[in-house]
Every structure is written in structure tokens, then in C-alpha cells.
Amino acid sequence: MYLTTEKKEEIFAKHGKSAADTGSAEGQIALFTYRINHLIGHLKINKKDFNTEKALVRLVGKRKRLLDYLKAKDIERYRAIIAELGLRK
């Protein structure tokens, strides 16, 4: 499997407050970004996998809503996470 428990803990430790902090917006955005990148790679190989394409669109929407929430809540945390993950311009 592409996303093991150790990889999740590593993502949350790097972007969240701790490895056990799975609820922070930054940790969730980082996890969604990792999953989105994996699905994009899958779709480059399997162009006709429309179920994965739908899941990708859904994940991008979830990440966008979390980014909008973070932007409204704390603009400095928003700027830090987009710079760290390289999401925007």
C-alpha cells in the first residue's frame, strides 16, 4: 500500500504539531496533497480510470475547502503551509 501508518505519522509530525495531531488543518492539507500527488501519478498511467478521477476531484475540493478555512481563520498559517507544500503561485 502506498500510504502506511508510518508515512502518515511522518506527514503529521512534519506539518502538524505532533505525530498524533491528525486534526490540524495543516496536517490534513499535507495528507491530502500527498494523496493527490499519488492519484495524479496513477492517472498518468491509467488514463481511463474514471473512478479514480472522481476521487481526485473530490480530494482537491476537500483540500480547497480546508485551505479556504485556514485562510479565513489565520492568514499566517495559510501562507506558511502553501509555501511549504508549494501549492500556489
Short mmCIF file of the C-alpha atoms (twelve columns), coordinates in Angstrom:
data_MODEL
# 
_entry.id   MODEL 
# 
loop_
_atom_site.group_PDB 
_atom_site.id 
_atom_site.type_symbol 
_atom_site.label_atom_id 
_atom_site.label_alt_id 
_atom_site.label_comp_id 
_atom_site.label_asym_id 
_atom_site.label_seq_id 
_atom_site.Cartn_x 
_atom_site.Cartn_y 
_atom_site.Cartn_z 
_atom_site.pdbx_PDB_model_num 
ATOM 1  C CA . MET A 1  0.000   0.000  0.000   1 
ATOM 2  C CA . TYR A 2  1.240   3.462  -0.835  1 
ATOM 3  C CA . LEU A 3  0.193   5.132  2.434   1 
ATOM 4  C CA . THR A 4  1.392   3.279  5.506   1 
ATOM 5  C CA . THR A 5  0.820   4.262  9.105   1 
ATOM 6  C CA . GLU A 6  4.459   5.302  9.402   1 
ATOM 7  C CA . LYS A 7  4.141   7.598  6.375   1 
ATOM 8  C CA . LYS A 8  1.005   9.207  7.845   1 
ATOM 9  C CA . GLU A 9  2.761   9.774  11.166  1 
ATOM 10 C CA . GLU A 10 5.720   11.293 9.319   1 
ATOM 11 C CA . ILE A 11 3.447   13.693 7.415   1 
ATOM 12 C CA . PHE A 12 1.590   14.738 10.566  1 
ATOM 13 C CA . ALA A 13 4.823   15.108 12.538  1 
ATOM 14 C CA . LYS A 14 6.308   17.336 9.850   1 
ATOM 15 C CA . HIS A 15 3.266   19.526 9.202   1 
ATOM 16 C CA . GLY A 16 1.161   19.197 12.349  1 
ATOM 17 C CA . LYS A 17 2.032   19.831 15.951  1 
ATOM 18 C CA . SER A 18 2.957   16.185 16.575  1 
ATOM 19 C CA . ALA A 19 2.638   12.743 15.001  1 
ATOM 20 C CA . ALA A 20 -0.609  12.171 16.920  1 
ATOM 21 C CA . ASP A 21 -2.106  15.533 15.868  1 
ATOM 22 C CA . THR A 22 -4.274  14.330 12.993  1 
ATOM 23 C CA . GLY A 23 -6.899  17.051 13.351  1 
ATOM 24 C CA . SER A 24 -4.883  20.138 12.494  1 
ATOM 25 C CA . ALA A 25 -5.704  21.796 9.200   1 
ATOM 26 C CA . GLU A 26 -2.045  21.854 8.143   1 
ATOM 27 C CA . GLY A 27 -1.646  18.113 8.704   1 
ATOM 28 C CA . GLN A 28 -4.822  17.297 6.813   1 
ATOM 29 C CA . ILE A 29 -3.843  19.563 3.900   1 
ATOM 30 C CA . ALA A 30 -0.420  17.898 3.732   1 
ATOM 31 C CA . LEU A 31 -2.014  14.432 3.767   1 
ATOM 32 C CA . PHE A 32 -4.488  15.397 1.036   1 
ATOM 33 C CA . THR A 33 -1.615  16.799 -1.043  1 
ATOM 34 C CA . TYR A 34 0.306   13.533 -0.696  1 
ATOM 35 C CA . ARG A 35 -2.759  11.526 -1.746  1 
ATOM 36 C CA . ILE A 36 -3.499  13.892 -4.656  1 
ATOM 37 C CA . ASN A 37 0.043   13.543 -5.968  1 
ATOM 38 C CA . HIS A 38 -0.251  9.752  -5.781  1 
ATOM 39 C CA . LEU A 39 -3.559  9.765  -7.676  1 
ATOM 40 C CA . ILE A 40 -2.152  12.077 -10.355 1 
ATOM 41 C CA . GLY A 41 0.675   9.603  -10.933 1 
ATOM 42 C CA . HIS A 42 -1.832  6.762  -11.150 1 
ATOM 43 C CA . LEU A 43 -3.975  8.639  -13.664 1 
ATOM 44 C CA . LYS A 44 -0.983  9.363  -15.896 1 
ATOM 45 C CA . ILE A 45 -0.585  5.607  -16.328 1 
ATOM 46 C CA . ASN A 46 -4.299  4.641  -16.302 1 
ATOM 47 C CA . LYS A 47 -5.991  7.343  -18.353 1 
ATOM 48 C CA . LYS A 48 -9.426  5.700  -18.423 1 
ATOM 49 C CA . ASP A 49 -9.777  5.126  -14.677 1 
ATOM 50 C CA . PHE A 50 -12.743 7.427  -14.165 1 
ATOM 51 C CA . ASN A 51 -13.471 6.338  -10.586 1 
ATOM 52 C CA . THR A 52 -10.016 7.463  -9.528  1 
ATOM 53 C CA . GLU A 53 -10.516 10.684 -11.450 1 
ATOM 54 C CA . LYS A 54 -13.716 11.354 -9.498  1 
ATOM 55 C CA . ALA A 55 -11.934 10.603 -6.216  1 
ATOM 56 C CA . LEU A 56 -9.170  13.011 -7.234  1 
ATOM 57 C CA . VAL A 57 -11.654 15.806 -7.911  1 
ATOM 58 C CA . ARG A 58 -13.300 15.144 -4.546  1 
ATOM 59 C CA . LEU A 59 -9.937  15.292 -2.736  1 
ATOM 60 C CA . VAL A 60 -8.961  18.524 -4.468  1 
ATOM 61 C CA . GLY A 61 -12.274 20.024 -3.363  1 
ATOM 62 C CA . LYS A 62 -11.717 18.928 0.242   1 
ATOM 63 C CA . ARG A 63 -8.233  20.420 0.228   1 
ATOM 64 C CA . LYS A 64 -9.554  23.664 -1.270  1 
ATOM 65 C CA . ARG A 65 -12.225 23.955 1.438   1 
ATOM 66 C CA . LEU A 66 -9.621  23.375 4.153   1 
ATOM 67 C CA . LEU A 67 -7.334  25.981 2.589   1 
ATOM 68 C CA . ASP A 68 -10.220 28.475 2.443   1 
ATOM 69 C CA . TYR A 69 -10.993 27.776 6.111   1 
ATOM 70 C CA . LEU A 70 -7.369  28.275 7.083   1 
ATOM 71 C CA . LYS A 71 -7.138  31.475 5.037   1 
ATOM 72 C CA . ALA A 72 -10.156 32.936 6.850   1 
ATOM 73 C CA . LYS A 73 -9.046  31.686 10.276  1 
ATOM 74 C CA . ASP A 74 -5.304  32.507 10.279  1 
ATOM 75 C CA . ILE A 75 -3.652  34.002 7.200   1 
ATOM 76 C CA . GLU A 76 -0.103  33.409 8.502   1 
ATOM 77 C CA . ARG A 77 -0.654  29.657 8.905   1 
ATOM 78 C CA . TYR A 78 -2.220  29.617 5.427   1 
ATOM 79 C CA . ARG A 79 0.786   31.353 3.876   1 
ATOM 80 C CA . ALA A 80 3.184   29.035 5.692   1 
ATOM 81 C CA . ILE A 81 1.502   25.828 4.509   1 
ATOM 82 C CA . ILE A 82 1.172   26.900 0.882   1 
ATOM 83 C CA . ALA A 83 4.814   27.953 0.820   1 
ATOM 84 C CA . GLU A 84 5.901   24.701 2.459   1 
ATOM 85 C CA . LEU A 85 3.892   22.484 0.102   1 
ATOM 86 C CA . GLY A 86 4.300   24.680 -2.981  1 
ATOM 87 C CA . LEU A 87 0.589   24.776 -3.772  1 
ATOM 88 C CA . ARG A 88 0.016   28.255 -5.151  1 
ATOM 89 C CA . LYS A 89 1.858   30.774 -7.303  1 
# 
